[in-house]
Amino acid sequence: MSDPNALPISDPLRHTAKIQTRLTDLAEHLREDVKKVDEPQAKALFETSAEVLLGLRNAFADYEKGDEDAWQHN
């Protein structure tokens, strides 16, 4: 999507696009932090959190595409 702000505020795609960007940014931040800490448990927490956030981002992308049965409009 080129500019989600061009969509009406009532359009869910305006919001899903913004949320996907934030989820991606946070996942990238977590992965950068993995390189900055020494504690293995913190590294695992940050990496696992990044994976969960990217999975959630993918769910938002699937909603936008309507690929999953759950997102089909009846």
Gaussian input, Z-matrix of N, CA and C with variables (Angstrom, degrees):
# hf/3-21g

backbone

0 1
 N
 C     1     B1
 C     2     B2     1     A1
 N     3     B3     2     A2     1     D1
 C     4     B4     3     A3     2     D2
 C     5     B5     4     A4     3     D3
 N     6     B6     5     A5     4     D4
 C     7     B7     6     A6     5     D5
 C     8     B8     7     A7     6     D6
 N     9     B9     8     A8     7     D7
 C    10    B10     9     A9     8     D8
 C    11    B11    10    A10     9     D9
 N    12    B12    11    A11    10    D10
 C    13    B13    12    A12    11    D11
 C    14    B14    13    A13    12    D12
 N    15    B15    14    A14    13    D13
 C    16    B16    15    A15    14    D14
 C    17    B17    16    A16    15    D15
 N    18    B18    17    A17    16    D16
 C    19    B19    18    A18    17    D17
 C    20    B20    19    A19    18    D18
 N    21    B21    20    A20    19    D19
 C    22    B22    21    A21    20    D20
 C    23    B23    22    A22    21    D21
 N    24    B24    23    A23    22    D22
 C    25    B25    24    A24    23    D23
 C    26    B26    25    A25    24    D24
 N    27    B27    26    A26    25    D25
 C    28    B28    27    A27    26    D26
 C    29    B29    28    A28    27    D27
 N    30    B30    29    A29    28    D28
 C    31    B31    30    A30    29    D29
 C    32    B32    31    A31    30    D30
 N    33    B33    32    A32    31    D31
 C    34    B34    33    A33    32    D32
 C    35    B35    34    A34    33    D33
 N    36    B36    35    A35    34    D34
 C    37    B37    36    A36    35    D35
 C    38    B38    37    A37    36    D36
 N    39    B39    38    A38    37    D37
 C    40    B40    39    A39    38    D38
 C    41    B41    40    A40    39    D39
 N    42    B42    41    A41    40    D40
 C    43    B43    42    A42    41    D41
 C    44    B44    43    A43    42    D42
 N    45    B45    44    A44    43    D43
 C    46    B46    45    A45    44    D44
 C    47    B47    46    A46    45    D45
 N    48    B48    47    A47    46    D46
 C    49    B49    48    A48    47    D47
 C    50    B50    49    A49    48    D48
 N    51    B51    50    A50    49    D49
 C    52    B52    51    A51    50    D50
 C    53    B53    52    A52    51    D51
 N    54    B54    53    A53    52    D52
 C    55    B55    54    A54    53    D53
 C    56    B56    55    A55    54    D54
 N    57    B57    56    A56    55    D55
 C    58    B58    57    A57    56    D56
 C    59    B59    58    A58    57    D57
 N    60    B60    59    A59    58    D58
 C    61    B61    60    A60    59    D59
 C    62    B62    61    A61    60    D60
 N    63    B63    62    A62    61    D61
 C    64    B64    63    A63    62    D62
 C    65    B65    64    A64    63    D63
 N    66    B66    65    A65    64    D64
 C    67    B67    66    A66    65    D65
 C    68    B68    67    A67    66    D66
 N    69    B69    68    A68    67    D67
 C    70    B70    69    A69    68    D68
 C    71    B71    70    A70    69    D69
 N    72    B72    71    A71    70    D70
 C    73    B73    72    A72    71    D71
 C    74    B74    73    A73    72    D72
 N    75    B75    74    A74    73    D73
 C    76    B76    75    A75    74    D74
 C    77    B77    76    A76    75    D75
 N    78    B78    77    A77    76    D76
 C    79    B79    78    A78    77    D77
 C    80    B80    79    A79    78    D78
 N    81    B81    80    A80    79    D79
 C    82    B82    81    A81    80    D80
 C    83    B83    82    A82    81    D81
 N    84    B84    83    A83    82    D82
 C    85    B85    84    A84    83    D83
 C    86    B86    85    A85    84    D84
 N    87    B87    86    A86    85    D85
 C    88    B88    87    A87    86    D86
 C    89    B89    88    A88    87    D87
 N    90    B90    89    A89    88    D88
 C    91    B91    90    A90    89    D89
 C    92    B92    91    A91    90    D90
 N    93    B93    92    A92    91    D91
 C    94    B94    93    A93    92    D92
 C    95    B95    94    A94    93    D93
 N    96    B96    95    A95    94    D94
 C    97    B97    96    A96    95    D95
 C    98    B98    97    A97    96    D96
 N    99    B99    98    A98    97    D97
 C   100   B100    99    A99    98    D98
 C   101   B101   100   A100    99    D99
 N   102   B102   101   A101   100   D100
 C   103   B103   102   A102   101   D101
 C   104   B104   103   A103   102   D102
 N   105   B105   104   A104   103   D103
 C   106   B106   105   A105   104   D104
 C   107   B107   106   A106   105   D105
 N   108   B108   107   A107   106   D106
 C   109   B109   108   A108   107   D107
 C   110   B110   109   A109   108   D108
 N   111   B111   110   A110   109   D109
 C   112   B112   111   A111   110   D110
 C   113   B113   112   A112   111   D111
 N   114   B114   113   A113   112   D112
 C   115   B115   114   A114   113   D113
 C   116   B116   115   A115   114   D114
 N   117   B117   116   A116   115   D115
 C   118   B118   117   A117   116   D116
 C   119   B119   118   A118   117   D117
 N   120   B120   119   A119   118   D118
 C   121   B121   120   A120   119   D119
 C   122   B122   121   A121   120   D120
 N   123   B123   122   A122   121   D121
 C   124   B124   123   A123   122   D122
 C   125   B125   124   A124   123   D123
 N   126   B126   125   A125   124   D124
 C   127   B127   126   A126   125   D125
 C   128   B128   127   A127   126   D126
 N   129   B129   128   A128   127   D127
 C   130   B130   129   A129   128   D128
 C   131   B131   130   A130   129   D129
 N   132   B132   131   A131   130   D130
 C   133   B133   132   A132   131   D131
 C   134   B134   133   A133   132   D132
 N   135   B135   134   A134   133   D133
 C   136   B136   135   A135   134   D134
 C   137   B137   136   A136   135   D135
 N   138   B138   137   A137   136   D136
 C   139   B139   138   A138   137   D137
 C   140   B140   139   A139   138   D138
 N   141   B141   140   A140   139   D139
 C   142   B142   141   A141   140   D140
 C   143   B143   142   A142   141   D141
 N   144   B144   143   A143   142   D142
 C   145   B145   144   A144   143   D143
 C   146   B146   145   A145   144   D144
 N   147   B147   146   A146   145   D145
 C   148   B148   147   A147   146   D146
 C   149   B149   148   A148   147   D147
 N   150   B150   149   A149   148   D148
 C   151   B151   150   A150   149   D149
 C   152   B152   151   A151   150   D150
 N   153   B153   152   A152   151   D151
 C   154   B154   153   A153   152   D152
 C   155   B155   154   A154   153   D153
 N   156   B156   155   A155   154   D154
 C   157   B157   156   A156   155   D155
 C   158   B158   157   A157   156   D156
 N   159   B159   158   A158   157   D157
 C   160   B160   159   A159   158   D158
 C   161   B161   160   A160   159   D159
 N   162   B162   161   A161   160   D160
 C   163   B163   162   A162   161   D161
 C   164   B164   163   A163   162   D162
 N   165   B165   164   A164   163   D163
 C   166   B166   165   A165   164   D164
 C   167   B167   166   A166   165   D165
 N   168   B168   167   A167   166   D166
 C   169   B169   168   A168   167   D167
 C   170   B170   169   A169   168   D168
 N   171   B171   170   A170   169   D169
 C   172   B172   171   A171   170   D170
 C   173   B173   172   A172   171   D171
 N   174   B174   173   A173   172   D172
 C   175   B175   174   A174   173   D173
 C   176   B176   175   A175   174   D174
 N   177   B177   176   A176   175   D175
 C   178   B178   177   A177   176   D176
 C   179   B179   178   A178   177   D177
 N   180   B180   179   A179   178   D178
 C   181   B181   180   A180   179   D179
 C   182   B182   181   A181   180   D180
 N   183   B183   182   A182   181   D181
 C   184   B184   183   A183   182   D182
 C   185   B185   184   A184   183   D183
 N   186   B186   185   A185   184   D184
 C   187   B187   186   A186   185   D185
 C   188   B188   187   A187   186   D186
 N   189   B189   188   A188   187   D187
 C   190   B190   189   A189   188   D188
 C   191   B191   190   A190   189   D189
 N   192   B192   191   A191   190   D190
 C   193   B193   192   A192   191   D191
 C   194   B194   193   A193   192   D192
 N   195   B195   194   A194   193   D193
 C   196   B196   195   A195   194   D194
 C   197   B197   196   A196   195   D195
 N   198   B198   197   A197   196   D196
 C   199   B199   198   A198   197   D197
 C   200   B200   199   A199   198   D198
 N   201   B201   200   A200   199   D199
 C   202   B202   201   A201   200   D200
 C   203   B203   202   A202   201   D201
 N   204   B204   203   A203   202   D202
 C   205   B205   204   A204   203   D203
 C   206   B206   205   A205   204   D204
 N   207   B207   206   A206   205   D205
 C   208   B208   207   A207   206   D206
 C   209   B209   208   A208   207   D207
 N   210   B210   209   A209   208   D208
 C   211   B211   210   A210   209   D209
 C   212   B212   211   A211   210   D210
 N   213   B213   212   A212   211   D211
 C   214   B214   213   A213   212   D212
 C   215   B215   214   A214   213   D213
 N   216   B216   215   A215   214   D214
 C   217   B217   216   A216   215   D215
 C   218   B218   217   A217   216   D216
 N   219   B219   218   A218   217   D217
 C   220   B220   219   A219   218   D218
 C   221   B221   220   A220   219   D219

   B1=1.4509
   B2=1.5224
   B3=1.3120
   B4=1.4582
   B5=1.5214
   B6=1.3291
   B7=1.4617
   B8=1.5200
   B9=1.3344
   B10=1.4614
   B11=1.5290
   B12=1.3224
   B13=1.4608
   B14=1.5279
   B15=1.3201
   B16=1.4624
   B17=1.5296
   B18=1.3261
   B19=1.4663
   B20=1.5222
   B21=1.3231
   B22=1.4668
   B23=1.5207
   B24=1.3023
   B25=1.4592
   B26=1.5252
   B27=1.3146
   B28=1.4650
   B29=1.5282
   B30=1.3216
   B31=1.4672
   B32=1.5300
   B33=1.3373
   B34=1.4643
   B35=1.5272
   B36=1.3336
   B37=1.4626
   B38=1.5265
   B39=1.3078
   B40=1.4743
   B41=1.5255
   B42=1.3164
   B43=1.4597
   B44=1.5253
   B45=1.3375
   B46=1.4624
   B47=1.5279
   B48=1.3152
   B49=1.4709
   B50=1.5250
   B51=1.3151
   B52=1.4688
   B53=1.5281
   B54=1.3160
   B55=1.4625
   B56=1.5250
   B57=1.3357
   B58=1.4654
   B59=1.5258
   B60=1.3129
   B61=1.4659
   B62=1.5188
   B63=1.3108
   B64=1.4741
   B65=1.5172
   B66=1.3339
   B67=1.4633
   B68=1.5224
   B69=1.3201
   B70=1.4676
   B71=1.5281
   B72=1.3126
   B73=1.4678
   B74=1.5236
   B75=1.3256
   B76=1.4572
   B77=1.5277
   B78=1.3284
   B79=1.4654
   B80=1.5285
   B81=1.3149
   B82=1.4714
   B83=1.5199
   B84=1.3156
   B85=1.4667
   B86=1.5300
   B87=1.3228
   B88=1.4606
   B89=1.5209
   B90=1.3108
   B91=1.4671
   B92=1.5309
   B93=1.3034
   B94=1.4649
   B95=1.5255
   B96=1.3284
   B97=1.4645
   B98=1.5256
   B99=1.3417
   B100=1.4677
   B101=1.5264
   B102=1.3192
   B103=1.4626
   B104=1.5271
   B105=1.3214
   B106=1.4652
   B107=1.5250
   B108=1.3328
   B109=1.4685
   B110=1.5223
   B111=1.3244
   B112=1.4599
   B113=1.5257
   B114=1.3167
   B115=1.4594
   B116=1.5354
   B117=1.3283
   B118=1.4622
   B119=1.5325
   B120=1.3236
   B121=1.4616
   B122=1.5217
   B123=1.3233
   B124=1.4684
   B125=1.5247
   B126=1.3237
   B127=1.4678
   B128=1.5249
   B129=1.3356
   B130=1.4618
   B131=1.5287
   B132=1.3227
   B133=1.4595
   B134=1.5205
   B135=1.3219
   B136=1.4625
   B137=1.5325
   B138=1.3310
   B139=1.4592
   B140=1.5285
   B141=1.3273
   B142=1.4587
   B143=1.5209
   B144=1.3105
   B145=1.4694
   B146=1.5200
   B147=1.3258
   B148=1.4682
   B149=1.5261
   B150=1.3210
   B151=1.4672
   B152=1.5278
   B153=1.3294
   B154=1.4620
   B155=1.5315
   B156=1.3226
   B157=1.4648
   B158=1.5234
   B159=1.3263
   B160=1.4673
   B161=1.5291
   B162=1.3163
   B163=1.4536
   B164=1.5206
   B165=1.3128
   B166=1.4594
   B167=1.5290
   B168=1.3281
   B169=1.4661
   B170=1.5270
   B171=1.3277
   B172=1.4574
   B173=1.5307
   B174=1.3200
   B175=1.4636
   B176=1.5277
   B177=1.3221
   B178=1.4649
   B179=1.5358
   B180=1.3270
   B181=1.4677
   B182=1.5330
   B183=1.3337
   B184=1.4628
   B185=1.5233
   B186=1.3205
   B187=1.4659
   B188=1.5284
   B189=1.3341
   B190=1.4609
   B191=1.5275
   B192=1.3329
   B193=1.4629
   B194=1.5196
   B195=1.3354
   B196=1.4609
   B197=1.5139
   B198=1.3486
   B199=1.4636
   B200=1.5198
   B201=1.2908
   B202=1.4542
   B203=1.5332
   B204=1.3307
   B205=1.4602
   B206=1.5291
   B207=1.3143
   B208=1.4770
   B209=1.5162
   B210=1.3241
   B211=1.4632
   B212=1.5209
   B213=1.3142
   B214=1.4590
   B215=1.5189
   B216=1.3178
   B217=1.4616
   B218=1.5129
   B219=1.3049
   B220=1.4746
   B221=1.5044
   A1=107.84
   A2=116.08
   A3=119.98
   A4=112.22
   A5=118.66
   A6=120.68
   A7=109.73
   A8=116.40
   A9=118.82
   A10=112.66
   A11=117.20
   A12=119.72
   A13=112.45
   A14=116.94
   A15=120.61
   A16=111.51
   A17=116.20
   A18=120.63
   A19=110.20
   A20=117.51
   A21=119.61
   A22=110.90
   A23=117.09
   A24=121.31
   A25=111.71
   A26=117.38
   A27=121.09
   A28=112.79
   A29=117.87
   A30=121.94
   A31=109.23
   A32=117.93
   A33=120.22
   A34=113.29
   A35=117.60
   A36=120.19
   A37=112.01
   A38=117.05
   A39=120.54
   A40=109.44
   A41=115.63
   A42=121.30
   A43=112.35
   A44=116.93
   A45=118.87
   A46=111.09
   A47=117.19
   A48=120.46
   A49=110.84
   A50=116.71
   A51=120.21
   A52=111.17
   A53=116.22
   A54=120.09
   A55=110.14
   A56=117.50
   A57=120.15
   A58=111.16
   A59=116.60
   A60=120.42
   A61=110.63
   A62=116.41
   A63=119.73
   A64=111.89
   A65=116.96
   A66=119.89
   A67=110.92
   A68=116.98
   A69=121.29
   A70=110.06
   A71=116.93
   A72=120.91
   A73=111.20
   A74=116.83
   A75=120.10
   A76=111.21
   A77=117.43
   A78=120.31
   A79=110.60
   A80=116.84
   A81=120.27
   A82=111.20
   A83=116.92
   A84=121.21
   A85=109.85
   A86=116.46
   A87=120.13
   A88=111.35
   A89=117.25
   A90=120.07
   A91=111.50
   A92=117.37
   A93=120.08
   A94=110.29
   A95=116.24
   A96=120.07
   A97=112.19
   A98=117.46
   A99=120.49
   A100=109.23
   A101=116.84
   A102=121.64
   A103=112.73
   A104=117.00
   A105=121.32
   A106=113.88
   A107=117.15
   A108=119.74
   A109=109.56
   A110=114.81
   A111=120.74
   A112=113.04
   A113=116.67
   A114=120.38
   A115=110.97
   A116=117.66
   A117=120.71
   A118=113.78
   A119=116.90
   A120=119.85
   A121=111.01
   A122=117.27
   A123=120.98
   A124=110.05
   A125=116.25
   A126=119.61
   A127=110.59
   A128=116.61
   A129=121.41
   A130=110.98
   A131=116.35
   A132=120.61
   A133=110.99
   A134=117.18
   A135=121.26
   A136=111.11
   A137=116.75
   A138=120.01
   A139=111.19
   A140=116.36
   A141=120.11
   A142=110.78
   A143=116.60
   A144=120.63
   A145=111.03
   A146=116.80
   A147=120.64
   A148=110.37
   A149=117.29
   A150=120.74
   A151=111.66
   A152=116.54
   A153=120.59
   A154=110.16
   A155=116.54
   A156=120.34
   A157=111.62
   A158=117.06
   A159=119.78
   A160=111.09
   A161=116.74
   A162=119.62
   A163=111.38
   A164=116.07
   A165=120.86
   A166=110.59
   A167=116.10
   A168=119.66
   A169=110.60
   A170=116.26
   A171=120.31
   A172=111.33
   A173=117.00
   A174=120.00
   A175=110.36
   A176=117.39
   A177=120.92
   A178=110.48
   A179=116.70
   A180=120.52
   A181=110.36
   A182=116.58
   A183=120.23
   A184=110.76
   A185=116.39
   A186=120.05
   A187=110.14
   A188=116.18
   A189=120.19
   A190=111.64
   A191=116.17
   A192=121.12
   A193=112.20
   A194=116.51
   A195=120.42
   A196=113.01
   A197=116.62
   A198=121.74
   A199=114.60
   A200=117.38
   A201=120.90
   A202=110.32
   A203=116.07
   A204=120.01
   A205=111.90
   A206=116.26
   A207=120.25
   A208=112.07
   A209=117.68
   A210=120.73
   A211=112.66
   A212=117.31
   A213=120.55
   A214=109.80
   A215=115.49
   A216=121.02
   A217=108.69
   A218=115.99
   A219=120.01
   A220=110.72
   D1=131.32
   D2=-174.49
   D3=-73.96
   D4=-57.76
   D5=-179.56
   D6=-139.24
   D7=99.32
   D8=-178.53
   D9=-61.52
   D10=-24.58
   D11=179.95
   D12=-68.48
   D13=-16.48
   D14=178.04
   D15=-75.26
   D16=-16.82
   D17=179.59
   D18=-82.34
   D19=153.75
   D20=176.36
   D21=-61.46
   D22=149.22
   D23=-177.86
   D24=-61.85
   D25=-23.72
   D26=179.36
   D27=-81.55
   D28=-8.37
   D29=-179.23
   D30=-80.89
   D31=120.13
   D32=-179.91
   D33=-57.71
   D34=-30.52
   D35=-178.54
   D36=-64.20
   D37=-29.41
   D38=175.36
   D39=-59.08
   D40=-41.32
   D41=-176.03
   D42=-82.14
   D43=-39.19
   D44=-179.06
   D45=-64.34
   D46=-36.94
   D47=178.81
   D48=-63.90
   D49=-43.72
   D50=179.91
   D51=-66.04
   D52=-41.02
   D53=-179.39
   D54=-65.14
   D55=-40.75
   D56=177.96
   D57=-59.02
   D58=-40.66
   D59=178.87
   D60=-63.26
   D61=-44.29
   D62=-179.63
   D63=-66.08
   D64=-40.27
   D65=178.01
   D66=-63.27
   D67=-41.92
   D68=178.31
   D69=-63.32
   D70=-45.79
   D71=-179.98
   D72=-60.12
   D73=-43.71
   D74=-179.53
   D75=-67.02
   D76=-40.31
   D77=177.96
   D78=-62.60
   D79=-41.97
   D80=177.43
   D81=-63.59
   D82=-40.00
   D83=178.12
   D84=-61.58
   D85=-45.27
   D86=178.96
   D87=-61.09
   D88=-41.33
   D89=-179.45
   D90=-68.28
   D91=-32.83
   D92=174.19
   D93=-67.45
   D94=-38.28
   D95=179.78
   D96=-67.35
   D97=-27.35
   D98=176.61
   D99=-56.96
   D100=-36.95
   D101=-178.58
   D102=-74.62
   D103=-15.41
   D104=-173.21
   D105=-98.68
   D106=-14.94
   D107=-177.77
   D108=-110.36
   D109=155.10
   D110=-179.24
   D111=-101.00
   D112=-25.28
   D113=-174.49
   D114=-69.81
   D115=122.48
   D116=-178.28
   D117=-58.81
   D118=-36.50
   D119=-179.88
   D120=-65.98
   D121=-39.80
   D122=178.11
   D123=-66.89
   D124=-41.94
   D125=177.21
   D126=-58.28
   D127=-45.16
   D128=179.93
   D129=-64.38
   D130=-41.74
   D131=178.43
   D132=-61.32
   D133=-46.64
   D134=-177.99
   D135=-65.76
   D136=-43.44
   D137=-179.16
   D138=-67.49
   D139=-42.72
   D140=177.73
   D141=-62.71
   D142=-42.33
   D143=178.51
   D144=-61.78
   D145=-41.53
   D146=178.18
   D147=-61.29
   D148=-43.07
   D149=179.48
   D150=-63.07
   D151=-42.09
   D152=179.30
   D153=-63.54
   D154=-44.00
   D155=-179.65
   D156=-63.77
   D157=-38.88
   D158=178.53
   D159=-69.18
   D160=-33.99
   D161=174.30
   D162=-64.43
   D163=-40.76
   D164=176.90
   D165=-65.38
   D166=-40.88
   D167=176.43
   D168=-59.01
   D169=-40.92
   D170=178.67
   D171=-63.92
   D172=-34.97
   D173=176.59
   D174=-63.79
   D175=-39.87
   D176=176.78
   D177=-64.93
   D178=-40.34
   D179=178.69
   D180=-65.18
   D181=-40.81
   D182=177.50
   D183=-62.66
   D184=-38.98
   D185=176.74
   D186=-59.57
   D187=-45.79
   D188=-179.44
   D189=-60.43
   D190=-40.03
   D191=-178.00
   D192=-82.04
   D193=-18.98
   D194=-177.14
   D195=70.49
   D196=24.22
   D197=-176.00
   D198=-70.95
   D199=-32.60
   D200=-175.11
   D201=-91.45
   D202=146.97
   D203=179.12
   D204=-55.91
   D205=-37.08
   D206=-177.66
   D207=-62.81
   D208=-23.91
   D209=-176.35
   D210=-98.21
   D211=3.41
   D212=179.95
   D213=-73.73
   D214=135.83
   D215=176.70
   D216=-86.02
   D217=130.98
   D218=-178.46
   D219=-91.03

